[in-house]
């Protein structure tokens, strides 16, 4: 995993909020969009960055995309962060 991609994804407050919302469970793109005052193309860009960092996955069901967390990737990113800054002491 490229940690720089994960850090880039986590650097944005909108993307962090998306991850917070997805902690409750999978949500459709529309349900997520309802939580933000942003244009859908802008949100799509955020979803793309999160997917590229492998922090979320999208599952298409008919015409709807449901997003969910990739918890193992988040855990791996946090462990990498701890190792980078040696915060486990």
N, C-alpha and C positions, 0 to 999 in steps of 0.2 A: 504494500500500500504506500502511496506517496503521501507523506504527512503534510506536505505543503498544500496539496489539494484539500485535505481535511481542514487544515488551519484556515485556508481561504474560505471554505464553506462556512466555518464556524465564526468567522470574523464579522459577518453581517448580522445585525439584530433581527432582520426579517427572517433570515434562514434559521436563526436560533429559536425564534418564536414558532416557526413551522415544526421544528423538532420537538419543542415543548408540547405543542398540540397533538403530535403523533404519539407521544408517550401514553395517551389515553387509549390508543388503538388506531387501526387504519381509518383513514378518512378519504372521501372523494375529493377530487380537485375543486369541485364546486363548494363543498363544505369548508375546505381550507380557505378558498377565495372569500367566502362570506366573513371571515375573521379579519380581513385586511381591506384597507381603502386604497387598493392598488389595481392598476389595469391587469387584465388576465395575461397579456403577453409578458408583463413585468414579472408576475408570479411564475409563469412558465419558465422564465430564465432562472429564477431562484430554484425551482424544482430541478432544472437541468444541472445546476451546479451541485446540488445535494446528491443527485443520482450519480454524477461523474465522480464524486468523492466516495461513492458507495455507502453513504449514510442513510439513504432511503431507497426503496424500490417501488416501482409502479406496476400495478396489475390491472390490465384492461378487462372490464366486464361489460360487454356490449359496447356502448358509446361512452361509458364512464371509466375514468382511471381512478383507482384507489391507491393511495400512497401509504406505506408503512415504514417503520424504522428497521434498519439493519443493526440490531442491538450489538451483535458481535463486532461489527466494524467500529461502533462507538466505543465499546469497551477496549478494543485494540488501540484506538486513537488516544484514549485516556491513559492507557498504560504507556504508550509511546511518549506522551507528554510528561508523565511522571519520570520516565527514564531520561528524557531530554534535559529536564531541569533537576534531576535527582531529588525529587520531592518525597521519596518514600522513606527517608530517614526518620 
